[in-house]
Amino acid sequence: YAKYSLKAKQVLFTTSNVPQYAWSIPSNIWEDYDVLEYIEGDGNSWIDTGIPVKELDEYGFTLSFEKTDQTKATEILLGNTFEDSMKQLVLINNNIRIDWVGTATLLSIALGRHSVEVKEGKLYLDDVFKANVSASAVGTLSTVLFGKRNTASGVEQNTLSKSRIYRFKCHNREFFPVKKKSTGEVMMIDILTGQEYTNQGTGTFTASTNIIERPVFRQVLFF
């Protein structure tokens, strides 16, 4: 589990009550950032999460998104198919195809904001149970947001997403979209560590017009 220490400004990870490692939290983490409602891809931008696909399989994740381009037939929200062929979330016209369960599960979605959650071996779309998930992933390379990894060092270019991503959360990361004031760069930041996750593609992310209240650090438990 992990526990945030206000006094030490650290997230301390332990196993069986034995300290494993600690992440230091910058005390001025929000000084140079506006926290956004979402960031929007342009079909040429993506983020390397640094999280192996097998960890998302084992511990689960939540992704909040909105499809904005109805003309793009196929786009990937999250994935690593280089190592695990069925680990991707695919938007196809007005449907989402969730391959995370080991088979291609095609579900219709309306326009607007939606969420996909994998939790305790179950898959949910907008908080409604859809399928069971077996933790079958073996991949050790990181998973990609706004696209999918299809080589050891690259992504599939023609399926990079133009959608909006609001939040991405897993067992040891909690990504919020931000705009860095000093540079104007639009990116995501992990509020548990203060680490920036920047655009790795050739395009640019668009920031939401809304600036939201800064999230606060709190004690959290990860299982």
C-alpha positions in Angstrom: 0.0 0.0 0.0 1.0 3.6 -0.2 0.6 6.4 2.4 1.2 10.1 1.9 3.2 11.8 4.6 2.3 15.5 5.0 5.3 16.1 7.3 7.9 14.4 5.0 6.1 15.3 1.7 6.6 11.8 0.5 4.5 8.9 -0.7 5.9 5.8 1.1 5.3 2.4 -0.5 5.4 -0.6 1.8 4.8 -4.4 1.4 3.8 -6.3 4.5 4.7 -3.2 6.6 8.3 -3.2 5.3 9.2 0.1 3.6 10.1 -0.4 -0.1 10.7 3.1 -1.5 9.5 6.6 -1.2 8.6 9.3 -3.7 9.2 12.9 -2.7 6.5 15.4 -3.4 7.5 19.0 -4.3 5.9 21.4 -1.8 5.2 23.9 -4.6 3.9 21.3 -7.1 1.0 23.5 -8.4 2.9 26.8 -8.6 3.6 26.5 -12.3 0.4 24.7 -13.5 -3.2 25.4 -14.3 -5.2 22.2 -13.7 -7.5 21.6 -16.7 -10.8 19.8 -17.2 -9.3 17.7 -20.0 -6.7 17.7 -22.8 -7.6 16.9 -26.4 -5.5 15.0 -28.9 -5.0 16.0 -32.5 -4.3 12.6 -34.0 -0.5 13.1 -33.8 0.1 13.4 -30.0 0.5 10.7 -27.3 1.7 10.1 -23.8 3.9 7.4 -22.5 2.5 6.5 -19.1 5.5 4.5 -17.8 3.2 1.8 -16.5 3.6 -1.7 -17.8 0.5 -3.2 -19.2 0.7 -6.2 -16.8 0.3 -3.8 -13.9 -2.9 -2.3 -15.3 -4.1 -5.9 -15.8 -3.3 -6.9 -12.2 -4.2 -3.8 -10.3 -6.8 -2.2 -12.5 -7.3 1.4 -13.8 -9.9 4.0 -14.5 -10.0 6.1 -17.7 -12.4 9.0 -18.2 -12.7 10.2 -21.8 -14.9 11.9 -24.5 -15.0 11.1 -28.2 -15.0 14.4 -30.2 -14.2 13.5 -33.8 -17.0 11.5 -35.4 -15.2 11.4 -38.8 -12.3 9.3 -37.5 -13.4 5.7 -37.8 -10.8 4.1 -35.5 -8.7 5.6 -32.7 -7.0 4.2 -29.7 -7.4 5.6 -26.2 -5.1 3.3 -24.3 -3.0 0.4 -25.3 0.1 -1.8 -25.6 -0.4 -4.4 -28.3 3.2 -5.0 -29.0 3.5 -7.4 -26.1 -0.1 -8.2 -25.4 -2.3 -8.2 -28.5 -5.7 -7.7 -26.7 -4.8 -4.9 -24.4 -6.3 -1.8 -26.0 -9.4 0.5 -25.8 -10.5 1.3 -29.3 -13.1 3.9 -30.4 -14.8 2.8 -33.7 -17.3 5.3 -35.0 -20.0 5.5 -32.3 -18.8 2.4 -30.4 -16.0 1.5 -28.0 -14.3 -1.8 -28.5 -12.8 -3.0 -25.2 -10.3 -5.7 -25.9 -9.0 -5.9 -22.3 -11.2 -8.9 -21.4 -9.4 -11.2 -23.9 -12.0 -11.0 -26.5 -13.2 -8.0 -28.5 -16.2 -6.5 -26.7 -18.0 -3.9 -28.9 -20.3 -1.5 -27.0 -22.3 1.4 -28.3 -21.7 4.8 -26.6 -23.5 8.1 -27.0 -21.7 11.4 -27.4 -20.4 12.8 -24.2 -18.1 11.8 -21.4 -17.6 8.2 -20.4 -15.4 6.1 -18.2 -13.9 2.6 -18.4 -12.8 0.9 -15.2 -11.0 -2.4 -14.6 -11.4 -3.4 -11.0 -11.1 -6.6 -9.1 -11.3 -8.7 -12.2 -14.3 -6.9 -13.6 -14.8 -4.4 -16.4 -17.2 -1.5 -16.1 -18.4 1.1 -18.6 -19.9 4.1 -17.0 -20.1 2.2 -13.7 -22.2 -0.6 -15.3 -20.6 -4.2 -15.2 -19.9 -5.5 -18.7 -17.5 -8.4 -18.5 -15.0 -10.4 -16.3 -11.3 -9.8 -16.8 -8.5 -12.3 -16.4 -5.1 -10.9 -15.5 -3.3 -12.4 -18.5 -1.0 -9.6 -19.6 2.8 -10.3 -19.4 4.1 -7.1 -21.0 6.8 -5.1 -19.2 6.9 -2.1 -21.6 4.8 0.9 -20.8 1.2 1.6 -22.0 0.3 4.6 -24.1 -2.4 7.2 -23.7 -4.1 8.6 -26.8 -2.8 5.6 -28.8 -1.1 2.2 -28.5 2.4 0.9 -28.4 2.9 -1.4 -31.4 6.7 -1.6 -31.4 9.3 -1.6 -28.6 9.9 2.1 -29.0 6.9 3.4 -31.0 3.2 3.8 -31.5 0.7 3.1 -34.3 0.5 6.5 -36.0 -2.8 6.2 -37.9 -4.9 5.3 -34.8 -3.7 8.1 -32.5 -6.7 9.6 -30.8 -8.4 13.0 -31.3 -10.5 12.4 -28.2 -10.5 14.2 -24.8 -9.0 12.5 -21.7 -10.1 13.9 -18.4 -8.5 11.5 -15.9 -6.4 8.4 -15.8 -5.8 6.5 -12.6 -4.2 3.3 -11.6 -2.6 1.7 -8.5 0.4 4.1 -8.3 -0.4 7.0 -10.6 -3.2 9.6 -10.8 -2.9 11.7 -13.9 -4.5 15.2 -14.2 -4.4 17.3 -17.4 -2.5 20.6 -16.9 -1.0 23.5 -18.7 2.4 24.7 -17.6 2.4 28.4 -17.1 6.1 29.0 -17.7 6.1 27.3 -21.1 2.4 27.0 -22.2 2.9 23.3 -22.7 -0.2 21.1 -22.3 0.5 17.8 -20.6 -0.5 15.5 -17.8 0.9 15.4 -14.3 0.8 12.6 -11.7 -0.4 14.2 -8.5 1.2 11.4 -6.4 4.7 12.2 -7.5 4.6 15.6 -9.3 6.1 14.0 -12.4 5.2 15.5 -15.8 4.0 13.3 -18.7 4.5 15.2 -21.8 3.5 14.8 -25.5 5.8 12.3 -27.2 4.2 12.8 -30.7 4.7 15.3 -33.4 1.3 17.1 -32.8 0.0 19.2 -30.0 -2.6 18.8 -27.2 -5.4 21.3 -26.9 -6.2 22.5 -23.4 -9.8 22.8 -22.1 -11.0 26.3 -21.6 -12.0 25.5 -18.1 -9.5 25.6 -15.3 -10.5 23.5 -12.3 -9.7 23.6 -8.7 -6.4 22.1 -7.8 -6.6 18.6 -6.4 -5.2 18.1 -2.9 -2.8 15.4 -1.7 -4.4 12.9 0.6 -3.6 9.5 2.2 -4.3 6.8 -0.3 -4.2 3.0 -0.2 -3.4 0.9 -3.2 -4.1 -2.8 -3.3 
